[in-house]
Amino acid sequence: MLKVGDKAPALNIPDQNRKIRNLSDFSDKWLLLYFYPKDFTPGCTTEACTFRDNYSELSKISHIVGVSADSVDSHKKFEQKHELQFPLLADTDRIVTKNFGANGFILPNRVSFLIDTKGIIRKIYKSVKPAEHAEQVLRDINSLGV
């Protein structure tokens, strides 16, 4: 199980635009890597939309990247329907989900990782409330002195 202070595991999976993404793509700012169960479900939609609604403030200091086991095509539809401004990674084989310890019994768990510019995990969110998560991340980034 990953813990604060650990190096974040590697990424090498496509986003909703079929672009292969790696951690180094996001190293110019902190990264909120959030794992969620499934596109278009109520909690996942709420969480994504709160990141969308807080994007202008969050994006000044952090990248936001969602990860689920849904396909690239599903992510593209989810992005378009909800006008999301950030990457959604398609971890269809669940390797990244497993490496981050976000794998659930059937669907990925809702867990997030706040990662600094050196790839070090600075905060892990294991109990995520979708409607409050974006504001919680903003508070935490500010308190960590970013």
MIVEX-449020 format. One line per 2 residues: their letters; for each residue x, y, z of C-alpha. Coordinates in steps of 0.001 Angstrom, whole numbers, plus 500000, padded with zeros to 6 digits. Layout:
// residues N
A	X Y Z; ... $
END
This chain:
// residues 146
ML	500000 500000 500000; 501337 503411 499029 $
KV	501894 506032 501693; 502747 509721 501899 $
GD	506405 510197 500971; 506473 507326 498457 $
KA	507404 507850 494828; 504277 507667 492665 $
PA	504098 504598 490401; 504548 505075 486659 $
LN	501760 505847 484219; 501672 504841 480579 $
IP	498032 504847 479508; 495843 506775 477051 $
DQ	493604 509689 477839; 490227 510427 476251 $
NR	492024 511762 473166; 494126 508586 472788 $
KI	497281 510438 473866; 499548 508216 475973 $
RN	500163 509933 479309; 503075 509612 481739 $
LS	503770 511257 485100; 506417 513424 483425 $
DF	503645 515078 481373; 502469 516727 484583 $
SD	505755 517506 486362; 505586 521293 485918 $
KW	502903 521537 488644; 501522 519370 491384 $
LL	499182 516624 490241; 495895 515474 491663 $
LY	495465 511950 490333; 491978 510814 491219 $
FY	490639 507307 490720; 486910 506861 490306 $
PK	484640 503874 489701; 482761 504601 486472 $
DF	481873 507307 483960; 478302 508661 484079 $
TP	477461 507358 487568; 476047 509939 490010 $
GC	479013 510186 492410; 481607 510146 489647 $
TT	479739 512804 487687; 479443 514987 490793 $
EA	483159 514650 491520; 484223 515422 487931 $
CT	481887 518406 487743; 483195 519888 491003 $
FR	486708 519688 489550; 485375 521316 486369 $
DN	483676 524073 488365; 486858 524751 490395 $
YS	489209 524227 487463; 490274 527856 486996 $
EL	491586 528037 490566; 492914 524468 490795 $
SK	494720 524590 487449; 496876 527505 488570 $
IS	498672 525231 491031; 497845 521657 490053 $
HI	496996 519369 487184; 493816 517335 487607 $
VG	493734 513872 486071; 490976 511282 486456 $
VS	491541 507532 486118; 489029 504722 485728 $
AD	488782 501390 483944; 486367 502832 481369 $
SV	487373 502926 477706; 488840 505869 475829 $
DS	485507 506261 473994; 483524 506317 477243 $
HK	485900 508945 478670; 485536 511072 475538 $
KF	481733 511021 475817; 481954 511796 479563 $
EQ	484340 514699 478895; 482120 516135 476162 $
KH	478822 515744 478002; 480131 517477 481137 $
EL	482547 519896 479429; 485559 518684 481403 $
QF	488866 520492 480896; 491241 517810 482172 $
PL	492535 514392 481103; 490691 511182 481899 $
LA	492958 508149 481699; 491611 504835 480432 $
DT	493141 502146 482641; 491222 499336 480969 $
DR	493622 496631 482133; 493680 498176 485647 $
IV	497455 498015 485997; 497799 501650 487112 $
TK	494787 501254 489399; 496409 498209 490996 $
NF	499834 499890 491289; 498255 502793 493163 $
GA	496219 500452 495379; 492915 501832 494088 $
NG	491509 498509 492918; 488194 497556 494419 $
FI	486332 494275 494349; 484446 495038 491110 $
LP	485196 498674 490221; 488140 500910 491158 $
NR	487908 502603 494548; 487379 506325 494852 $
VS	490807 507442 496073; 493036 510379 495143 $
FL	496719 511163 495316; 498266 514613 495540 $
ID	501709 514339 493931; 504396 517037 493945 $
TK	506584 518088 491010; 509224 515495 491923 $
GI	506691 512648 491759; 506392 512229 495529 $
IR	502985 511504 497042; 502216 514321 499474 $
KI	498631 513406 500411; 496312 510431 499953 $
YK	492543 510825 500074; 490932 507521 501017 $
SV	487539 508865 502130; 486398 511057 499285 $
KP	483098 512913 499311; 482548 513728 495625 $
AE	480785 517061 496176; 483489 518340 498557 $
HA	486670 516893 497107; 487758 519828 494909 $
EQ	487509 522308 497787; 489348 519896 500092 $
VL	492183 519610 497572; 492411 523406 497228 $
RD	492666 523787 501018; 495301 521072 501253 $
IN	497438 522419 498412; 497402 525830 500031 $
SL	498296 524394 503445; 501202 522432 501936 $
GV	502651 525707 500709; 502402 525245 496977 $
END
